[in-house]
């Protein structure tokens, strides 16, 4: 279930999520390498910076698990999933103001066509549903109680969602406000607020704007904005203006997925500042068909007041100088 039919963006997002996940081990290796090989004032800061990057990968399994869980709920049979009013009675032209969904997996439920067994309870309460000629709005509250798949926790806690779809000139814009209350999935917990503004049309040149307010995961705390602006069909600029637990992060990273399955990350305008340090991504090549643990090429240059360190990726290996 996607909030946008923009296949180019969704493919780009998928590539980035996969890249972040696959690069997690190389970042941990890099941290260990740095700790052993760089006895300098910059050591701790580089480790912290790499940890900040690796924390992005924590989001990937959560996104996958929640998406899979929602699909299983929507496809679940009436013995475990109750939708009020029933789906077959819903009329898109005359929606009710409230829809309730209960998925009670009990001590064990295996969906048709699946080999996985789910346990636990999910309640989804959708309210204030309003549809007009120019848009749609609704609120939702999701509460999960110890939902597990094959004895592994995939969702526990609560979140609320305010969503609207409205015309903006020739485009339609989706606005979503999410509030997390100790929402746990896999090995990640989330708290705080996330606001998303994104175009609904796949041809739109409107930016995607993500605003974080006291947003926390297991390894990251951040407030501020991330603005993703399309440069072309497969190239996006990601402008960062964040206050994080590792200091302020400001600057623009370019994400280029023109030559799929490669994703190339660069800093096209100027270095990204992370606290007191300046960071350059020089054509970091993430290639899912070549490397599984690290980048296939490029360099990351981290500069402090008195020294510079360069992480060089080459043929799926790296050195730090």
BAFI-3210 file (N, C-alpha, C; in Angstrom, 3 decimals, decimal comma, padded with zeros to 6 digits):
// residues 321
n [1|2|3|4|5|6|7|8|9|10|11|12|13|14|15|16|17|18|19|20|21|22|23|24|25|26|27|28|29|30|31|32|33|34|35|36|37|38|39|40|41|42|43|44|45|46|47|48|49|50|51|52|53|54|55|56|57|58|59|60|61|62|63|64|65|66|67|68|69|70|71|72|73|74|75|76|77|78|79|80|81|82|83|84|85|86|87|88|89|90|91|92|93|94|95|96|97|98|99|100|101|102|103|104|105|106|107|108|109|110|111|112|113|114|115|116|117|118|119|120|121|122|123|124|125|126|127|128|129|130|131|132|133|134|135|136|137|138|139|140|141|142|143|144|145|146|147|148|149|150|151|152|153|154|155|156|157|158|159|160|161|162|163|164|165|166|167|168|169|170|171|172|173|174|175|176|177|178|179|180|181|182|183|184|185|186|187|188|189|190|191|192|193|194|195|196|197|198|199|200|201|202|203|204|205|206|207|208|209|210|211|212|213|214|215|216|217|218|219|220|221|222|223|224|225|226|227|228|229|230|231|232|233|234|235|236|237|238|239|240|241|242|243|244|245|246|247|248|249|250|251|252|253|254|255|256|257|258|259|260|261|262|263|264|265|266|267|268|269|270|271|272|273|274|275|276|277|278|279|280|281|282|283|284|285|286|287|288|289|290|291|292|293|294|295|296|297|298|299|300|301|302|303|304|305|306|307|308|309|310|311|312|313|314|315|316|317|318|319|320|321]
n.u [000,856|000,799|001,320|001,430|001,185|003,463|005,712|008,402|009,430|008,841|010,393|012,893|012,905|012,772|015,243|016,990|016,341|017,036|019,761|020,664|020,138|021,752|024,237|024,757|026,392|028,938|029,362|029,471|031,784|033,530|033,485|034,763|037,246|038,115|038,282|040,463|042,496|042,770|044,008|043,060|041,839|039,646|038,514|036,316|034,274|033,995|033,169|030,712|029,401|029,231|027,643|025,305|024,582|024,200|021,993|019,816|019,352|017,966|015,324|014,447|013,726|011,514|009,706|009,259|008,111|005,744|004,362|004,004|002,471|000,101|-000,840|-001,394|-003,420|-005,454|-005,951|-006,787|-008,904|-012,370|-012,415|-010,450|-010,094|-011,955|-013,976|-015,661|-017,992|-018,717|-016,404|-017,535|-019,802|-019,097|-019,293|-017,728|-018,584|-020,104|-018,948|-018,704|-018,430|-016,793|-014,591|-013,804|-011,208|-010,301|-007,809|-007,359|-005,088|-004,777|-003,591|-002,305|-002,152|-002,253|-002,091|-003,894|-002,030|000,360|003,318|003,862|003,264|001,133|000,732|-001,052|-002,583|-004,160|-005,531|-007,332|-008,543|-010,415|-011,355|-013,407|-013,766|-013,806|-014,937|-014,634|-015,289|-012,819|-010,951|-009,777|-009,963|-008,891|-008,632|-006,621|-006,072|-003,760|-003,250|-001,123|-000,733|001,698|002,330|003,430|005,455|006,065|007,128|008,675|008,891|007,055|005,476|004,469|002,782|001,746|000,338|-000,735|-002,484|-002,921|-004,377|-004,538|-005,735|-005,446|-006,214|-003,671|-003,123|-002,327|-001,706|-002,087|-001,785|-000,515|-000,908|000,420|000,370|002,109|002,120|004,097|004,058|006,067|006,310|007,135|009,105|010,551|013,812|013,587|012,460|010,070|009,413|007,693|007,056|006,180|005,891|004,594|004,695|003,717|003,696|000,945|000,840|002,636|004,028|004,607|006,486|006,732|008,230|009,066|008,373|009,633|009,086|010,447|009,714|010,998|011,672|012,415|014,418|015,781|018,485|018,716|018,026|016,120|015,198|013,662|013,931|013,635|013,985|013,018|013,749|012,859|015,264|015,474|013,858|014,976|016,703|017,293|017,450|018,339|017,712|019,003|018,209|018,694|018,519|020,297|021,121|023,800|024,628|024,119|022,871|023,385|022,862|023,091|022,353|022,745|020,772|021,085|019,594|019,757|021,147|020,057|020,706|022,202|022,797|023,766|025,382|025,952|027,438|026,378|026,533|027,873|029,878|028,219|027,391|028,125|027,633|030,620|031,964|032,747|031,378|031,906|030,350|031,594|030,478|029,433|028,947|026,346|025,628|023,461|023,791|026,428|027,805|027,241|027,792|029,099|029,955|030,472|032,195|033,773|034,219|034,163|034,710|035,811|036,137|037,748|038,628|041,412|042,277|041,842|039,980|039,672|037,454|037,753|036,117|036,410|035,891|034,163|035,464|037,199|039,283|040,776|042,138]
n.v [-001,201|002,027|005,561|007,041|006,868|007,181|005,655|005,960|007,405|005,598|003,416|004,584|005,131|002,543|001,568|003,171|002,434|-000,284|-000,033|001,290|-000,660|-002,819|-001,682|-001,559|-003,394|-002,873|-000,328|-000,763|-002,298|-000,361|001,411|-000,146|-000,399|002,244|002,810|001,249|002,113|004,889|006,872|009,567|012,936|013,132|010,676|009,744|011,398|010,725|008,075|008,538|009,923|007,962|006,166|007,623|007,617|004,840|004,424|005,002|002,678|001,158|001,775|000,395|-002,472|-002,026|-000,588|-002,530|-004,604|-003,442|-002,812|-005,390|-006,521|-004,939|-005,678|-008,377|-008,087|-006,811|-008,819|-010,834|-013,461|-013,582|-014,749|-013,736|-011,074|-008,194|-005,854|-002,881|-000,589|-003,556|-004,344|-004,909|-003,426|-000,820|002,347|004,292|006,774|007,576|007,524|006,183|007,995|006,819|004,059|000,903|-001,387|-004,572|-006,828|-009,801|-011,964|-013,829|-016,765|-017,797|-017,506|-018,312|-016,815|-017,406|-018,889|-018,210|-018,990|-018,161|-017,600|-015,638|-013,806|-011,998|-008,661|-006,174|-002,978|-000,727|002,428|004,443|007,693|010,685|010,867|012,491|013,263|015,229|017,108|018,061|016,808|014,605|013,660|012,322|010,803|008,558|005,959|003,692|000,790|-001,589|-004,735|-006,562|-007,902|-010,580|-012,354|-015,557|-015,919|-013,660|-010,307|-007,886|-005,627|-003,281|-001,105|002,316|004,566|007,597|009,013|011,652|012,487|013,963|014,649|016,882|019,293|021,211|023,736|022,481|020,080|017,327|017,129|015,189|015,274|014,204|013,544|012,064|010,593|009,062|006,712|005,201|003,152|000,017|-002,041|-004,899|-004,397|-001,793|001,261|003,925|007,337|010,476|013,032|013,087|014,794|014,752|015,916|015,427|015,034|013,713|013,023|011,330|012,842|015,197|018,088|018,942|019,257|016,741|016,962|016,424|016,714|016,636|016,331|016,288|013,630|010,250|007,330|004,092|004,677|007,317|010,788|013,473|016,673|018,871|019,520|017,620|017,956|016,746|017,098|016,728|016,430|015,335|012,613|010,366|011,393|012,942|015,654|015,878|017,892|018,741|019,826|019,635|019,117|017,037|014,284|014,109|016,586|019,537|019,002|019,921|020,670|019,401|016,361|014,389|012,020|009,552|007,426|006,640|004,706|002,044|-001,208|000,487|002,980|006,246|008,381|011,726|014,947|017,677|020,486|021,659|020,732|018,609|019,687|018,365|018,726|019,973|019,314|018,823|017,152|015,299|013,564|011,752|010,639|008,056|004,734|002,614|-000,625|-003,103|-005,489|-006,018|-005,508|-006,546|-005,849|-003,403|-000,196|000,102|001,896|005,194|007,985|009,086|012,072|013,490|016,375|018,147|020,783|020,665|018,432|015,886|013,098|010,332|008,026|005,506|003,749|000,834|-001,498|-002,930|-002,915|-001,085|001,643|003,637|006,806]
n.w [000,000|-001,058|-000,649|-002,887|-006,465|-007,863|-009,663|-010,308|-008,126|-006,036|-006,775|-006,587|-003,819|-002,840|-003,742|-002,223|000,393|000,322|-000,222|002,070|003,985|003,121|003,372|006,024|007,441|006,437|007,396|010,139|010,159|009,244|011,400|013,354|012,136|012,053|014,798|015,483|013,809|013,678|015,775|016,859|017,410|015,802|015,664|017,347|016,469|013,757|014,021|015,280|013,257|011,229|012,588|012,680|009,989|009,652|011,230|009,674|008,287|010,098|009,729|007,522|007,883|009,550|007,905|005,919|007,461|008,562|006,204|005,092|007,145|007,059|004,550|005,029|006,908|005,396|003,595|005,197|006,578|007,659|010,117|011,701|011,031|011,341|009,817|010,133|008,928|006,873|004,196|001,690|001,667|001,497|-000,021|-002,298|-003,037|-000,971|001,732|005,073|008,200|010,018|010,223|011,414|012,113|013,090|013,842|015,051|015,846|017,725|019,351|017,241|013,749|010,379|007,372|004,280|001,694|002,818|004,712|007,184|010,691|012,590|015,643|018,251|018,412|016,428|016,216|014,295|013,969|012,049|011,541|011,123|008,350|005,362|002,203|-000,639|-003,678|-004,299|-002,727|-000,038|003,367|006,525|009,783|011,726|014,093|015,268|017,051|018,312|019,797|020,946|018,444|016,624|014,262|013,427|015,997|016,354|017,323|015,585|015,657|018,042|020,214|019,610|017,149|015,612|012,835|010,644|007,670|004,429|001,154|-001,356|-003,934|-005,545|-007,386|-010,498|-009,516|-007,157|-003,685|-001,079|002,363|005,349|008,753|011,276|014,450|016,814|019,437|021,334|019,415|018,371|016,295|014,941|015,747|016,492|017,954|017,879|018,516|018,755|016,226|012,784|009,807|006,560|003,254|000,022|-003,580|-005,480|-008,110|-010,699|-012,461|-011,355|-010,400|-007,895|-004,649|-002,167|001,180|004,326|007,695|010,856|014,293|017,376|016,904|017,430|017,214|017,999|017,782|017,036|017,294|016,155|014,823|012,481|008,907|005,846|002,501|-000,530|-003,805|-007,177|-009,727|-012,193|-013,930|-012,601|-010,757|-007,683|-005,421|-002,065|000,470|003,554|006,781|009,789|013,315|015,289|017,525|017,225|016,562|014,454|011,159|007,924|004,483|001,050|-000,499|-003,402|-005,074|-007,357|-009,481|-012,082|-013,552|-012,925|-011,548|-009,937|-007,453|-007,070|-004,866|-004,079|-003,258|-004,571|-004,451|-002,174|000,707|003,108|006,291|009,436|012,604|013,773|011,524|008,020|005,270|002,380|-000,212|-002,701|-005,427|-004,448|-005,018|-004,891|-005,510|-006,151|-007,526|-007,526|-005,068|-001,718|000,861|001,005|-000,511|-004,098|-005,186|-005,082|-002,736|000,700|002,222|005,147|006,946|009,485|011,815|011,854|010,491|007,936|006,901|004,716|003,390|001,206|-001,300|-003,208|-005,626|-003,930|-001,507|001,111|002,191|004,772|005,145]
ca.u [000,000|001,610|000,579|001,552|001,388|004,669|006,557|009,806|009,815|008,804|011,561|014,033|012,842|013,123|016,684|017,681|016,130|017,856|021,163|020,943|020,154|022,907|025,487|024,856|027,516|030,185|029,519|029,950|033,183|034,290|033,623|035,809|038,520|038,491|038,665|041,781|043,514|042,854|044,095|043,080|040,699|038,525|038,023|034,988|033,300|033,732|032,349|029,355|028,805|028,879|026,508|024,131|024,205|023,710|020,678|018,804|019,036|017,009|013,969|014,068|012,908|010,231|008,840|008,885|007,234|004,444|003,720|003,566|001,405|-001,128|-001,330|-001,976|-004,684|-006,453|-006,264|-007,143|-010,292|-013,267|-012,229|-009,504|-010,168|-013,310|-014,039|-016,996|-018,891|-018,015|-015,812|-018,404|-020,899|-018,585|-019,565|-016,730|-019,266|-020,832|-018,204|-019,097|-017,479|-015,932|-014,340|-013,001|-010,601|-009,711|-007,142|-007,018|-004,413|-004,851|-002,377|-001,655|-002,938|-001,456|-002,929|-003,898|-000,919|001,547|003,879|004,163|002,238|001,021|000,039|-001,225|-003,795|-004,028|-006,775|-007,219|-009,774|-010,368|-012,458|-013,458|-013,577|-014,532|-014,584|-015,253|-014,916|-011,424|-010,004|-010,158|-009,233|-009,291|-007,714|-006,559|-005,289|-003,361|-002,695|-000,680|-000,392|002,594|002,135|004,629|005,412|006,993|007,716|009,515|008,085|007,106|004,805|003,877|002,718|000,645|000,603|-001,910|-002,237|-003,852|-004,013|-005,435|-005,370|-006,134|-005,668|-002,780|-002,881|-002,587|-001,289|-002,729|-000,761|-000,854|-000,362|000,250|001,009|002,176|002,610|004,480|004,137|006,807|005,989|008,276|009,058|011,840|014,679|013,529|011,302|009,924|008,602|007,744|006,137|006,695|004,934|004,997|003,951|004,265|002,764|000,254|001,039|003,981|004,675|004,732|007,817|006,655|009,131|008,556|008,872|009,520|009,400|010,542|009,630|011,352|011,555|013,457|014,470|016,693|019,832|018,719|017,058|016,233|014,137|014,028|013,291|014,308|013,229|013,465|013,316|013,274|016,094|014,977|013,033|015,638|017,688|016,652|018,287|017,816|018,220|018,906|018,327|018,289|019,229|020,323|021,881|025,221|024,869|023,325|023,198|022,888|023,463|022,298|022,880|022,060|020,526|020,969|019,327|019,598|021,701|019,610|020,460|023,104|022,383|024,971|025,145|026,984|027,105|026,606|026,679|028,891|029,864|027,212|027,992|027,639|028,287|031,772|032,688|032,236|031,384|031,689|030,119|032,092|029,962|029,365|028,185|025,712|025,228|022,910|024,201|027,877|028,218|026,186|028,195|029,711|029,823|031,333|033,171|033,573|034,879|033,572|035,782|035,358|037,141|037,600|039,394|042,845|042,635|040,872|040,040|038,972|037,085|037,736|035,509|036,927|035,592|033,465|036,327|037,429|040,420|040,614|043,416]
ca.v [000,000|003,229|006,815|007,691|005,943|007,583|004,478|006,360|007,727|004,411|002,627|005,280|004,923|001,147|001,440|003,792|001,602|-001,487|000,363|001,568|-001,924|-003,615|-001,029|-001,488|-004,154|-002,197|000,816|-001,289|-002,646|000,888|001,924|-000,920|-000,052|003,585|002,744|000,631|002,677|006,349|007,382|011,012|013,678|012,981|009,299|009,620|012,111|009,934|006,947|009,039|010,243|006,715|005,610|008,378|007,075|003,470|004,408|005,024|001,304|000,601|002,031|-000,499|-003,609|-001,567|-000,292|-003,797|-005,367|-002,791|-002,985|-006,788|-006,735|-004,340|-006,518|-009,581|-007,707|-006,560|-010,085|-011,823|-013,918|-012,999|-015,368|-012,937|-009,662|-007,643|-004,483|-002,335|-001,525|-004,512|-003,779|-005,061|-002,456|000,543|003,063|005,363|008,062|007,895|006,838|006,479|008,877|005,992|002,676|000,210|-002,642|-005,358|-008,051|-010,551|-013,185|-014,788|-017,527|-018,240|-017,421|-018,384|-016,376|-018,265|-018,655|-017,813|-020,014|-017,494|-017,616|-014,378|-013,749|-010,628|-007,909|-004,851|-002,228|000,479|003,215|005,534|008,608|011,999|010,669|013,501|013,285|016,306|017,100|018,480|016,123|013,602|013,767|011,345|010,546|007,138|005,559|002,287|000,235|-002,971|-005,384|-007,719|-008,629|-011,326|-013,279|-016,666|-015,677|-012,463|-009,096|-007,017|-004,357|-003,094|000,315|003,079|005,722|008,248|009,505|012,614|012,481|014,681|014,721|018,066|019,893|022,360|024,093|021,348|018,867|016,942|016,985|014,401|015,732|013,185|013,830|010,835|010,703|007,743|006,565|003,973|002,142|-000,879|-003,015|-005,565|-003,943|-000,335|001,923|005,284|008,294|011,810|013,427|013,158|015,376|014,476|016,545|014,852|015,077|012,477|012,740|010,867|013,818|016,449|018,579|019,410|018,538|015,979|017,638|015,649|017,525|015,831|017,077|015,403|012,267|009,400|005,885|003,512|005,230|008,643|011,817|014,526|017,618|019,679|019,190|016,994|018,317|015,954|017,804|016,031|017,118|014,706|011,449|009,422|012,095|013,754|016,335|015,775|019,006|018,407|020,904|018,867|019,114|015,647|014,002|014,237|017,951|019,989|018,440|020,824|020,495|018,708|015,140|014,034|010,589|009,315|006,015|006,563|003,444|000,962|-001,205|001,342|004,254|007,042|009,439|012,758|016,260|018,452|021,934|021,944|019,663|018,569|019,916|017,507|019,312|020,813|018,707|018,941|015,810|015,238|012,278|011,835|009,557|006,771|003,832|001,459|-001,493|-004,307|-006,691|-006,203|-005,533|-006,759|-005,342|-002,073|000,501|-000,389|002,909|006,532|008,340|010,000|012,897|014,155|017,389|018,888|022,028|020,481|017,214|015,332|011,658|009,910|006,621|005,218|002,472|000,386|-002,908|-003,485|-002,850|000,312|002,011|004,931|007,501]
ca.w [000,000|-001,164|-000,620|-004,182|-007,562|-008,573|-009,702|-010,281|-006,753|-005,203|-007,126|-005,970|-002,372|-002,604|-003,904|-001,105|001,573|000,161|-000,098|003,480|004,709|002,746|003,762|007,479|007,933|006,083|008,287|011,407|009,940|009,168|012,753|014,022|011,502|012,502|016,205|015,595|012,923|013,701|017,147|016,720|017,940|014,886|015,687|017,948|015,657|012,556|014,447|015,523|011,962|010,568|013,320|012,264|008,683|009,772|011,883|008,617|007,897|011,041|009,278|006,431|008,294|010,085|006,763|005,301|008,340|008,642|004,901|004,992|008,118|006,553|003,457|005,617|007,534|004,354|002,923|006,198|006,513|008,657|011,423|012,497|010,651|011,324|009,313|010,358|008,251|006,003|002,983|000,526|001,733|001,408|-001,267|-002,384|-003,195|000,263|002,768|006,453|008,888|010,856|009,835|012,411|011,679|014,166|013,396|016,254|015,409|018,825|019,660|016,019|012,525|009,158|006,235|003,105|000,783|003,571|005,596|008,453|011,720|013,312|016,924|018,726|018,095|015,816|016,109|013,471|014,069|011,072|011,864|010,470|006,912|004,588|000,786|-001,403|-005,090|-004,455|-001,866|000,947|004,626|007,535|010,891|012,067|015,257|015,158|018,283|018,147|021,059|020,854|017,191|016,262|013,137|013,694|017,326|016,358|017,435|014,419|015,914|019,358|020,532|019,014|016,310|015,029|011,477|010,041|006,253|003,530|-000,259|-001,849|-005,147|-005,400|-008,782|-011,376|-008,822|-005,909|-002,670|000,100|003,626|006,377|010,034|012,050|015,815|017,292|020,881|021,631|018,419|018,231|015,218|014,837|016,833|016,465|018,540|017,379|019,237|018,175|015,158|011,424|008,869|005,179|002,172|-001,204|-004,715|-005,818|-009,530|-011,033|-013,340|-010,618|-010,038|-006,519|-003,752|-001,034|002,375|005,546|008,865|012,070|015,541|018,491|016,381|018,002|017,048|018,971|017,642|016,431|017,677|015,149|014,507|011,321|007,635|004,711|001,300|-001,672|-005,009|-008,396|-010,709|-013,419|-013,602|-011,702|-009,927|-006,659|-004,438|-000,718|001,267|004,968|007,764|010,959|014,583|015,715|018,739|016,896|016,112|013,318|009,842|006,893|003,168|000,032|-001,103|-004,653|-005,227|-008,791|-009,773|-013,538|-014,050|-012,048|-010,108|-009,180|-006,899|-006,851|-003,895|-004,169|-002,696|-005,793|-004,260|-001,167|001,711|004,154|007,603|010,512|013,765|013,431|010,419|006,671|004,680|000,935|-000,864|-004,073|-006,271|-003,767|-005,880|-004,260|-006,615|-005,551|-008,239|-007,384|-003,667|-000,735|002,171|000,986|-001,789|-005,164|-005,553|-004,552|-001,482|001,667|002,792|006,365|007,280|010,730|011,856|011,664|009,765|006,996|006,714|003,508|003,252|-000,228|-001,661|-004,493|-005,846|-002,764|-000,337|001,460|003,023|005,458|005,257]
c.u [000,881|000,730|000,641|001,731|002,664|005,677|008,034|010,262|009,853|009,992|012,813|014,066|013,244|014,627|017,441|017,543|017,001|019,328|021,530|021,041|021,422|024,213|025,702|026,095|028,831|030,423|030,014|031,420|034,050|034,490|034,741|037,192|039,033|038,984|040,074|042,868|043,679|042,860|044,167|041,838|039,455|037,851|036,585|033,928|032,971|032,862|030,898|028,652|028,370|027,702|025,218|023,638|023,569|022,345|019,547|018,391|018,060|015,579|013,504|013,256|011,569|009,255|008,347|007,868|005,834|003,673|003,177|002,399|000,074|-001,712|-002,012|-003,318|-005,776|-006,867|-006,727|-008,600|-011,072|-013,126|-011,280|-009,621|-011,631|-013,253|-015,485|-017,075|-018,130|-017,537|-016,783|-019,561|-020,424|-018,827|-018,627|-017,369|-020,011|-020,180|-018,758|-018,052|-016,489|-015,816|-013,432|-012,489|-009,974|-009,099|-006,627|-006,424|-004,401|-003,522|-001,679|-002,572|-001,990|-002,340|-002,832|-002,766|000,365|002,033|004,188|002,966|002,284|000,320|-000,122|-002,479|-003,441|-005,409|-006,519|-008,568|-009,645|-011,591|-012,381|-013,200|-014,452|-014,043|-015,363|-014,835|-013,435|-010,462|-010,638|-009,341|-009,760|-008,237|-007,727|-005,710|-005,019|-002,735|-002,362|-000,259|000,388|002,336|003,455|004,385|006,483|007,823|008,686|008,633|008,209|006,381|004,187|003,882|001,618|001,161|-000,726|-001,511|-003,338|-003,448|-005,036|-004,856|-006,161|-005,443|-004,789|-002,374|-003,265|-002,255|-002,220|-001,617|-001,309|-000,144|-000,638|001,027|000,945|002,759|002,860|004,583|004,737|006,396|007,241|008,050|010,456|012,700|014,649|012,307|011,277|009,011|008,683|006,811|006,864|005,594|005,461|004,088|004,545|003,229|002,165|000,523|002,472|004,715|004,929|006,195|007,823|007,630|008,367|009,188|008,581|009,966|009,353|010,483|009,858|011,205|012,728|013,286|015,457|018,056|019,865|017,656|017,232|014,982|014,599|013,364|014,238|013,430|013,830|012,878|013,769|014,097|015,720|014,210|013,655|016,689|016,953|017,709|017,596|018,470|017,940|019,070|017,809|019,136|019,150|021,124|023,386|025,565|023,991|023,818|022,554|023,607|022,579|023,043|022,070|021,974|020,219|020,783|019,100|020,036|021,353|020,257|021,443|022,375|023,652|024,618|026,300|026,521|027,388|026,925|027,847|028,879|028,631|027,919|027,303|028,345|029,392|032,481|031,957|032,433|031,049|031,445|030,542|031,669|030,077|028,435|027,668|025,138|024,776|023,351|025,684|028,271|027,020|026,519|028,743|029,508|030,801|032,390|032,854|034,289|033,966|034,724|035,210|036,464|036,784|038,438|040,846|043,218|041,483|041,076|039,178|038,712|036,909|037,173|035,987|036,687|035,075|034,353|036,562|038,724|040,127|041,988|043,167]
c.v [001,236|004,462|007,533|006,652|006,246|006,437|004,845|006,655|006,470|003,506|003,243|005,026|003,493|000,947|002,003|002,941|000,353|-001,162|000,591|000,279|-002,705|-002,992|-001,032|-002,210|-003,460|-000,996|000,353|-001,679|-001,398|001,488|001,191|-000,574|001,287|003,549|002,195|001,415|004,180|006,852|008,908|011,628|013,460|011,617|009,187|010,269|011,364|008,733|007,387|009,339|008,979|006,037|006,307|007,885|005,696|003,406|004,464|003,608|000,652|000,767|001,000|-001,701|-003,195|-001,287|-001,582|-004,548|-004,762|-002,962|-004,398|-007,060|-006,158|-005,148|-007,772|-009,268|-007,536|-007,850|-011,164|-012,230|-013,421|-013,635|-014,570|-011,444|-009,225|-006,189|-004,004|-000,895|-002,436|-003,867|-003,817|-004,078|-001,020|001,118|004,270|006,735|008,484|007,146|007,155|007,370|008,107|004,601|002,061|-001,104|-003,311|-006,616|-008,766|-011,895|-014,253|-015,464|-018,034|-018,210|-017,419|-017,989|-017,356|-017,888|-018,244|-018,984|-019,446|-017,569|-016,324|-014,593|-012,282|-009,969|-006,552|-004,222|-000,959|001,182|004,424|006,420|009,871|011,896|011,669|013,459|014,401|016,196|017,421|017,725|015,147|013,837|012,727|011,314|009,058|006,952|004,067|001,857|-001,231|-003,528|-006,655|-008,562|-009,279|-012,151|-014,324|-016,388|-014,505|-011,222|-008,257|-005,701|-004,364|-001,595|001,003|004,199|006,311|008,860|010,468|012,741|013,254|014,656|015,871|018,596|021,075|022,787|022,926|020,021|018,557|016,636|016,163|015,009|014,644|013,588|012,570|011,128|009,300|007,758|005,203|002,832|001,309|-001,846|-003,568|-005,093|-002,429|000,151|003,354|006,078|009,629|011,975|013,526|013,710|015,205|015,232|016,041|014,904|013,711|012,063|012,307|011,832|015,141|016,795|019,156|018,625|017,690|016,584|016,770|016,523|016,643|016,745|016,110|013,939|011,433|007,965|005,366|004,192|006,667|009,518|012,976|015,392|018,436|019,163|018,467|017,285|017,570|016,572|017,046|016,937|016,623|013,465|010,568|010,080|013,026|014,408|016,293|016,855|018,740|019,655|020,339|019,216|017,692|015,501|014,078|015,643|018,300|019,341|019,337|020,554|019,671|017,485|014,835|012,514|010,327|007,812|005,804|005,211|002,318|-000,356|-000,374|002,564|005,021|008,224|010,434|014,002|017,290|019,918|022,263|020,798|019,751|018,807|019,020|017,965|020,246|020,339|018,873|017,604|015,897|013,791|012,435|010,578|008,187|005,856|002,656|000,603|-002,834|-005,586|-006,988|-006,394|-005,780|-006,110|-003,924|-001,435|-000,065|000,622|004,233|006,755|009,196|010,746|013,675|015,088|018,084|020,147|021,817|019,243|016,742|013,828|011,286|008,414|006,359|003,824|002,089|-001,113|-003,591|-003,614|-001,377|000,450|003,365|005,555|008,907]
c.w [000,000|-001,106|-001,956|-005,273|-008,339|-008,560|-009,655|-008,863|-005,893|-005,508|-006,512|-004,472|-002,028|-002,708|-002,707|000,142|001,499|000,337|001,354|004,266|004,403|003,204|005,262|007,990|007,610|006,988|009,643|011,288|009,908|010,541|013,491|013,459|012,011|013,941|016,375|014,879|013,024|015,144|017,141|017,327|017,098|015,001|016,184|017,076|014,376|012,904|014,637|014,215|011,232|011,274|012,922|010,907|008,848|010,425|010,860|008,251|008,861|010,563|008,245|006,891|008,872|008,950|006,117|006,150|008,411|007,337|004,745|005,925|007,616|005,405|003,999|006,270|006,475|003,643|003,901|006,118|007,722|010,029|012,305|012,209|010,570|010,883|009,433|009,854|007,283|004,701|001,810|000,520|001,548|000,018|-001,322|-002,507|-001,936|001,429|004,157|007,107|009,740|010,253|010,895|011,853|012,896|013,572|014,636|015,832|016,501|019,079|018,409|014,822|011,342|007,982|005,068|002,162|001,472|004,409|006,977|009,398|012,514|014,646|017,309|018,187|017,491|015,720|015,313|013,499|013,145|011,287|011,005|008,970|006,155|003,142|000,097|-002,857|-005,277|-003,560|-000,905|002,203|005,594|008,632|011,184|013,314|015,136|016,472|018,051|019,501|020,785|019,601|016,783|015,004|013,363|014,937|017,360|016,378|016,175|014,659|017,309|019,660|019,750|018,119|015,859|013,702|011,080|008,580|005,436|002,127|-000,847|-003,095|-004,788|-006,802|-009,667|-010,710|-007,658|-004,909|-001,511|001,306|004,662|007,616|010,892|013,423|016,360|018,815|021,201|020,697|018,163|017,088|015,020|016,007|016,979|017,234|018,047|018,294|018,518|016,997|013,822|010,525|007,449|004,222|000,867|-002,321|-004,985|-007,259|-009,803|-011,949|-012,625|-010,355|-008,624|-005,646|-002,745|000,218|003,596|006,714|010,105|013,287|016,701|018,099|016,897|017,533|018,081|018,954|017,173|017,061|016,706|015,110|013,314|010,067|006,684|003,498|000,113|-002,935|-006,253|-009,305|-012,099|-012,984|-012,538|-010,808|-008,972|-005,783|-003,085|000,138|002,742|005,819|009,084|012,175|015,116|017,001|018,487|016,423|014,928|012,030|008,793|005,577|002,258|-000,481|-002,355|-004,773|-006,701|-009,025|-011,267|-014,074|-013,083|-012,475|-009,294|-008,632|-006,551|-005,944|-003,978|-003,429|-003,781|-005,574|-003,355|-000,172|002,610|005,484|008,628|011,777|013,321|012,175|009,095|005,958|003,199|000,509|-002,316|-004,835|-005,603|-004,560|-005,057|-005,380|-006,057|-006,259|-008,064|-005,932|-002,769|000,602|002,164|-000,382|-002,809|-005,563|-004,906|-003,230|-000,611|002,325|003,972|006,834|008,585|010,681|011,483|010,880|008,886|006,912|005,514|003,553|001,757|-000,470|-003,056|-004,621|-004,589|-001,530|-000,023|002,252|003,650|005,620|005,780]
res [x|x|x|x|x|x|x|x|x|x|x|x|x|x|x|x|x|x|x|x|x|x|x|x|x|x|x|x|x|x|x|x|x|x|x|x|x|x|x|x|x|x|x|x|x|x|x|x|x|x|x|x|x|x|x|x|x|x|x|x|x|x|x|x|x|x|x|x|x|x|x|x|x|x|x|x|x|x|x|x|x|x|x|x|x|x|x|x|x|x|x|x|x|x|x|x|x|x|x|x|x|x|x|x|x|x|x|x|x|x|x|x|x|x|x|x|x|x|x|x|x|x|x|x|x|x|x|x|x|x|x|x|x|x|x|x|x|x|x|x|x|x|x|x|x|x|x|x|x|x|x|x|x|x|x|x|x|x|x|x|x|x|x|x|x|x|x|x|x|x|x|x|x|x|x|x|x|x|x|x|x|x|x|x|x|x|x|x|x|x|x|x|x|x|x|x|x|x|x|x|x|x|x|x|x|x|x|x|x|x|x|x|x|x|x|x|x|x|x|x|x|x|x|x|x|x|x|x|x|x|x|x|x|x|x|x|x|x|x|x|x|x|x|x|x|x|x|x|x|x|x|x|x|x|x|x|x|x|x|x|x|x|x|x|x|x|x|x|x|x|x|x|x|x|x|x|x|x|x|x|x|x|x|x|x|x|x|x|x|x|x|x|x|x|x|x|x|x|x|x|x|x|x|x|x|x|x|x|x|x|x|x|x|x|x|x|x|x|x|x|x]
***
